[in-house]
C-alpha cells in the first residue's frame, strides 16, 4: 500500500539535500531555499514539472515503476534510498515469509566458536537474539535485562546509561544510523505491527528519536568502524562486519580489532578480565 504523505515528504527532503553542482547544473541566480528546484528534478527525470509537483503534494495518479526509477536517478538516491522510494509508492513485492526470531542452530554454532571476538545476532528491528561471551563482556548480558531492553534502539533512546558505552562525539552519529536503519526496515515490512508499535512508542518517549524520524533519512546498516568506551579496558576502536541472513531479517554482527593495534591488545584484555568480571556479576 502506497503512503502518499510519506512519499511526498521523502521527495521534498531528498530534493533539498542536493545542489545544482551535484547533478551537473549551473548555480544560476541566487536561490531563496536550499536544494534543487522542482522543475530541475522534473527535467532530470524526463517528466513534466506539473506531474512531479503533484507527487510532492501527495496528489495525482500513482507513479509507475519507470517513473519511480527516473526520479530516483534524478535525486541521486542510494540503493537503499531507491528501495525506500519504491516501498513508499507501494511497489515492494510481498515478502515470502514473516520476520522470525528463531536463530538457526548453525548460526549459533558460529557464534559460540568466535571466542576472541564480540559477536551477536540482531533482528532488523534491533532485538538482540543471541550473544557470545565476548559480546556480553562488551555490551552486557542482554538476557539479564527486561524484555523491552533487548531492543538496542529502544534502550539507546530511553536509557541514558546505554550511551555511556560510546564516546560523546560519536553518539549523534550512532543515533542517526539507528533511526535510518529502522526506517528502512519499516518500509520493507509496513504490515509488521510489532515494528510499527516500536516506532510509535519511541516517538512518544523520545523527542530526539521523533525529530530524527522526521528527517526521513534511510540507510541499511553495513560494515563500519565503531568506538566503545568499555568501563574495564577503556577505548576500543573496532571493525564492525554485518552479515545478513538470506531473508535479511537477522544480522550477525562481529567486532574485530586490527592485529598489533592498541585496541587489539585491549580486546585481548577484555577476553580475560572482562569475562571474569562478567562471571562475578
GIPEDA-V443130 format. One record per backbone hydrogen bond with DSSP energy under -1.0 kcal/mol. CO is the residue of the C=O (numbers start at 1). NH is the residue of the N-H. If there is no record, write none. Layout:
BEGIN
{{CO & NH} {CO & NH}}
END
This chain:
BEGIN
{{3 & 7} {4 & 8} {5 & 9} {6 & 10} {7 & 11} {8 & 12} {9 & 13} {10 & 14} {11 & 15} {12 & 16} {15 & 18} {15 & 36} {20 & 23} {20 & 25} {37 & 41} {38 & 42} {39 & 43} {40 & 44} {41 & 45} {42 & 47} {48 & 52} {49 & 53} {50 & 54} {51 & 55} {52 & 56} {53 & 57} {54 & 59} {55 & 58} {64 & 68} {65 & 69} {66 & 70} {67 & 71} {68 & 72} {69 & 73} {70 & 74} {71 & 75} {72 & 77} {73 & 76} {78 & 82} {79 & 83} {80 & 84} {81 & 85} {82 & 86} {83 & 87} {84 & 88} {85 & 89} {86 & 91} {87 & 90} {88 & 3} {104 & 108} {105 & 109} {106 & 110} {107 & 111} {108 & 112} {109 & 113} {113 & 115} {118 & 255} {119 & 132} {120 & 253} {121 & 129} {121 & 130} {122 & 251} {123 & 126} {126 & 152} {127 & 123} {130 & 121} {132 & 136} {133 & 137} {134 & 138} {135 & 139} {136 & 140} {141 & 144} {142 & 145} {146 & 149} {147 & 150} {148 & 151} {150 & 128} {151 & 155} {152 & 156} {153 & 157} {154 & 158} {155 & 159} {159 & 162} {160 & 163} {163 & 166} {165 & 229} {167 & 170} {170 & 174} {171 & 175} {172 & 176} {173 & 177} {174 & 178} {175 & 179} {176 & 180} {177 & 181} {178 & 182} {179 & 183} {180 & 184} {180 & 219} {181 & 185} {182 & 186} {183 & 187} {184 & 188} {185 & 189} {189 & 192} {191 & 193} {192 & 196} {193 & 197} {194 & 198} {195 & 199} {196 & 200} {197 & 201} {198 & 202} {199 & 203} {200 & 204} {201 & 205} {202 & 206} {206 & 210} {207 & 211} {208 & 212} {209 & 213} {210 & 214} {213 & 216} {224 & 240} {226 & 238} {228 & 236} {230 & 234} {234 & 230} {236 & 228} {238 & 226} {239 & 256} {240 & 224} {241 & 254} {243 & 252} {245 & 248} {249 & 124} {250 & 245} {251 & 122} {252 & 243} {253 & 120} {254 & 241} {256 & 239} {258 & 261} {261 & 265} {262 & 266} {263 & 267} {264 & 268} {265 & 269} {266 & 270} {267 & 271} {269 & 273} {270 & 275} {272 & 276} {273 & 277} {274 & 278} {275 & 279} {276 & 280} {277 & 281}}
END
